[in-house]
């Protein structure tokens, strides 16, 4: 597609459907850039919180929400009819996996079906939800054309993958380069005219399929490399080699190497999900992605491996059954209140299946849902609780983690994050410390 970014008439009224981890920050950014924004979400609790000036996303403060509401340029509703008059409609609804690891587009297709009767000539619709290549053209387009409007003539359609990184304070949302694409050249121009007003850099690609696949490549790259380094850490465990030292040494090479680090597994709303969208699409085309398949196997086997390692190292015990395990950190990344696809959850379920008694502490998560549907309440982290545990398992290293308290009172620490690396001569520990991939035991 030949790029032609002729300046369009500024479109200043935007509707955003889905006010979650993507849609809410995107709404704030458009408001700050002077747009009138209509936020749509079926969750009445979110609508109520926003109307009261309360944030339910950690990266946004109550004052951010209140300021946007008070600007008079932001309104929210659970009623799709509220988006009437919007120049652009941006869809940011979830696209999870089905139980059989196939794409679940039900939120997206339901949104498009509800949107179609409300569309008017000249509107631009943008999909930001992560999905497999072909979704925008093959699934979304036919649903929107039930409005009677033809894409590229009376209605415009594009795809722009979200690149939100929750908890990342080192780069602002608007500074992250924004990939865009359109079903037609006119669709792309419309999309560029809107997004270039809010993002510092807009990157165009020739087709919506290319944009959809770019997002899947980004997360498949991380999925494969994180899974590989976790397998590599297991090798180093067996070879009695410190994987953390090995990575640090390899990272001194100024070219051809990107450092990835071991941990309890792959988590989050994108990295464990997006590669399986690509794998599913590949299967529809009669091909397989062996790297993704093997990476998934490594990731799925990690909870059992870590449980085995804890059992091997348990002081004075030979089995996990009956052991008291205290898990620190259950979110999928540091310093955020999000447990979507967290690697800690299958580890906890594995420990419970093996008969261990499990407690957890996370300053951001008051309770978690277990595999059987029951809830596990978090506990207060105290010296007495730490002393009572047969093992303190560190699954996430939040910045506020009280490392000194854990080291002082724990009998046995299994650290999957290399977050309590200590020199016994400088900082003696009370019990035993084992770090995943370290190859050595302290204490």
N, C-alpha and C positions, 0 to 999 in steps of 0.2 A: 504494500500500500504506500503510495507516495505521500509524504508528509506535506501538508499545507495548513499552516497554523495562522491563517488570516484571522485578524482580530474580530471576534463576534460581539454582538450586543451583550453587555454584562448581564448575567443571570443571577439575581440576588435573592431569590426565594427558593430554599432547598428543604425538601422533606427527607428525613432519615428514618428508615424503618428498622427497628431493633436497637435498643438503647443499652446494650451490654458493654463488654470490655472494648469493643471496637466502635460501636455507634455512639456511645456517650462522649468519649474524647473527641471523635470526629465532629459531633455537634458543637462542642465547646470551641473547637478551632474555627468552624465556619462562623459562629457568633462573633468571635473576637475579630474576624476579618470583615465584619460589617454586614454579613448576610442575615436575612430573616430565616429562621430555622423552625421547622415543624418536626417534633420528635414523636414517633409512633411506636408503642410497645403494648403487647397484650397483657403484660404483667402490671396489674393495678398497683402493686406495692411500689414498683419503680416510679410510676406516674405520681403517686402520692408523695414519695420521698423527694422527687424533684420539685414538686409544687411547694414543699415545705423548706426548700433550700438545703436539702440533705444529700450528701454523696454516698453511694453504695459501692464506689470503686476507689481503691486505695490511692491511685495516682491522681485523683481529683479531690480537692478539699471541699468542705461545705461552702466556703466563701466563693469558690469557683462556680459552683452551682447557683448560689444566691445571686452572684453578680450577673450571670447570664439571664436568670429569670427577671431580675430588676431592670435589665437593659431594654425590656419590652420587645426584643427581637427573637425571643425563644418561647415557644409554647409547646406543650406536650399533651398527648391524648392517647387513649386506647382505641379511638374511633378512626378508621381509615378515611372517613369523609373529611377529616380535618386537614388532609393534605391538598385539598382543593386549591388551585391557584399556584401550586409550586412549579417552578420552571424545571427543577431537577429532582428526581426521586432516587435516593441511594439506599440499597438494600444490604443490611448488615446482620442477617439472621444466622443462627447456627446451622452448620452442616456436619453433624456428627456421623459416627459409624453405626450401622445396624449391628445386632448381636453376632451376625455371621461375617463381620468386617467388610460389608459392602456399603456403598454410600447411602446415607439417609438424607434425601433431599426434600423431605416432607415439609419442613419449615419454609424452604425456598419456594416450592411449588404452591403451597397454600398462600403464601404472600403474593405471588404473581397472580394467582386466580382471584384473590380478593382485590388486587390492584387494578386488573384489566378493565372492569366496568367504569372505573373512575378516571381513566386516562383521557387526556385531551390533546388535540393536535399541537405539535411543536415541543412536547415534553421530552426530556432526556431521562432515561432510566439507567442506573449504574449498579452493577452487581459487585459487591466487595467480599462476599462470603467465599471461603476457600472451597474449591471443587475440582472435579476432573476436567480434562480438556474436552471441549464440545458441549459443555453444559449450557453456556450462554446462548449458543446458536441452536442447539438441538432441543433443549428443554425449555429455556426461558422465552425465547423468541416466539414459538408457537402459542404459548400461554398468553403473552402480551398482545399478540395479533388477534386474539379473540375479541379485542376491543373494536375491531374493524379498522384499525389504523395499521398501515404498512410500515415496517421498520425501514428506516433510511429515507422515507418519503414524508409521512405525517408524524412519525414517532422515531425516536433515536435511542439506541441501545449500545452500551459499552460494558467492559469489564476492567476492574482495577483492583488487584489483590491487596488486601490489608497487610500492613507490616508493623502492627502494634507490637511493642516489646514491653509488657507490663513490668514495672519496677525499675526500668532503665532511666536513670536520671542524667546520663552522660550526653544524651542527644534529644533535642526537642522533636515532637511529633512532626512538625512542619518541615524539619530539616532532613527527614528520611526521604530519599528519592522515591517518587511515586510513579509506578508503572501504570500506563493506561493503554486501552485498545478500544476499537469500535467495530461494529458489524460492517459498517461502510465508512468511507472517507469522511462523509458529513457527520456521522456519529462520532468519529474520533475528534473532529474539529470542535464539535459541541462540548465534548468531554474535556478537551484541552483548555477551552475557554473558561470552564468552571474551575478545574483543579489548579491551573496555573495561577489563580488568584490566591490560593491558600498554601500551596507547597512551593518550596524554594526551587526544586528541580523536578520536572516532569519528564519521564522517559516513555516514549511511544514505541510500541511494537506493532507488527503488521496485521496481526489477527487476534481475536479474543482467545483462540486456542493457545497461541504463543504466550499470552499473559497468564492464562490459567496454568499452563505448564511451568512457567517461570517460578510461580509460588511453590509448586510441588517440588521443583528441583531444589530450591533453597532449603526446604525442610527435609527432603530426602537426603541431601548432602549432610545435614547435621545428624539425622537419624542413623545413617550408615556409619559415620565417623564416631559418634558417641558409642554405638553398639560395638564397633571395632575396638575402641580404647578400653571398654569394659571387658571384652574378651582378652585383650592384651594384658590387662591388669591381673586377670585370672592366671595367665601364663606366668607372669612375674611372681605371683603368689607361690606357684608350684616350684619355680626356679630359684626362690629365695633372693629375688632381685627387687630393688625398690623402684617401682614404676614411676613414682613422682620425681625421683632423681633422674631417671632416664628421659622423661618428658622435658624436664628443665634443661638437660644437656642438649637434646635434639632441637629445642626451640632456639638455641643460639645460632642455628643456621639461618642466614639472612634471606634465603630463598627456598622455595619448594617444600616448605613444611609449615603447617598450621597446627597449633597445639590444641588438642582436646583432652579432657580430663575425666578420669573414672568417677563413678558415683553409683547410687543405688538403682539406676535405670533411667529410661527416657520418659519424661512427663510433659504435661502441658496440653493446651487445646489444639496445637498445630503439629508439633514434631511427631508424636506417635500416630497421628490420624492421617495427615496429608500423604505420606508415602503409600498408605494402604489404598487411598483413592487412586493413586497412579498405578499401583499394582492391579487393582480391580479393572481399570481401563485397559491396561495391557492385556489382561486375560480376555477381555471382550474382543480384542484384536487378534487373539490366538497366540500371544507371546507371553513370556514371563520375565520378571525382573529378579534374577537370582540374588543380587546384592540386597535388595529390599527383603526378600524372603528369608535369607540367612540372618540379616540384621534383626528381623522380628523374632526369629528363633532364639538368638542370643539374648535379646531384651526379655523375652518371655521366660527364659531359663534362669535369669539372674536372681529372682527372689529365693529359689530353691538353693542356688549356690551360696548365697549369703547366709541363709539359715544353716546350711551344712557347716560353713566356716565358723559361725557363732557356736554351734554345738561342739565342734572340735576344740574350741578354745575356752569353753566354759570352765572356770576354776572349780574343781571338786565335783563336777557333774559329768555324766556320760551321755545324757539325752536332754533334748529341749523340753520334753514333757515335764510339767511341774515347775519349770524355770520361770522366774519373774523377769520380764523384759520391759524396760522403760525406753520408749522411743522419743528422741528429741527431733522435732521438725517433721511436719507431714505435708507441707506445701510442695508444689512442683518446682519452685525456684526460690531463691532467698528473698526475704523481706517483702513478700506479697501475701495477700489473703486469698489464695486460690489453690484448690486441691484437684482441679480437673486433670484426670489421667495421671495423678501424682504417683511416682514410683514407690512412695512409702506405703501406699494402700495395699498393693498385692503382697508386699513384704509382711505387713502386719497380718493379713489374712493367712499367709503361709505359716507364720509363727503360731497363730491360733489353731490352725489345722493340725499342727504338730504337738499340740497340747500345752503350749506355753501360756502363761498368764501375762497379758500385754496391757500396759498403760502407755499413755503418750502425753507429751506437753508440747504445745505450739502457741506462742504468744498471739498469733493471728487467727487461730482456728479453735473455737470452743468445743466443737464435736465433729466427728466424722461418721460416715455411713459405711458399715461393713458389708461384706459380700452377701451375707444372709439377710440384709435389709435392716438389721438392728443398728442402733447408734452407740458409739463409744464416746464418752465424755472425756475431755482433756482434764488433766490434774495440775495442781500447782507444783512447780519444781522447787523442792526444798532439799536441804542436806540430808534429812531423814529419809525422804523418798529415794534419793540416790543410793544411800547406804543399804536400803532394803532390796534394791534390784540386784539380781544375779548378773545382769548385763544392761548397760546403757548403750543403746544403739543410736548413733547419730546419722539421720537420713537427710537432714537439711541444716546448713550452717548459716542461720540468720545472723545479721550483724549484732543483734542484742543477745546472742547466745552467751550465757555465763560460763565461759570456758573454765575459769579458775574454780568455780563452785563444783563443776562436774569433775574436774581432775582431783580436787581435794577429797570428795566424798564417795566416789564410785569405786567399787571393787573390781569391775571389769568394764572397759569401754571398747566397743567396736565402732570405729569411725570410718564411714563410707566416703567421707568428703575431705579427708586429709586436713581437717580443721583444727586438730589438737596436736599437731606435730610439736613435740617438746624435747628438749635436751635434759635428761634426768639429772645431769650435773648442775644445771642452772635452775631447774624447776622440777624437783622430785615429785613423783605421782604416788598416790596412796595405793592404787591397785595395779591392774594390768591394762595396757593399751595396745590394741591391734588396729592397724590402719589397712583398709582394703588396698591391695596391690603393693604394700610396703615390703612384704617379704620378711619382716622382722617383728619381734614383740618387745615392748618396753614394759618393765616391771615384772 
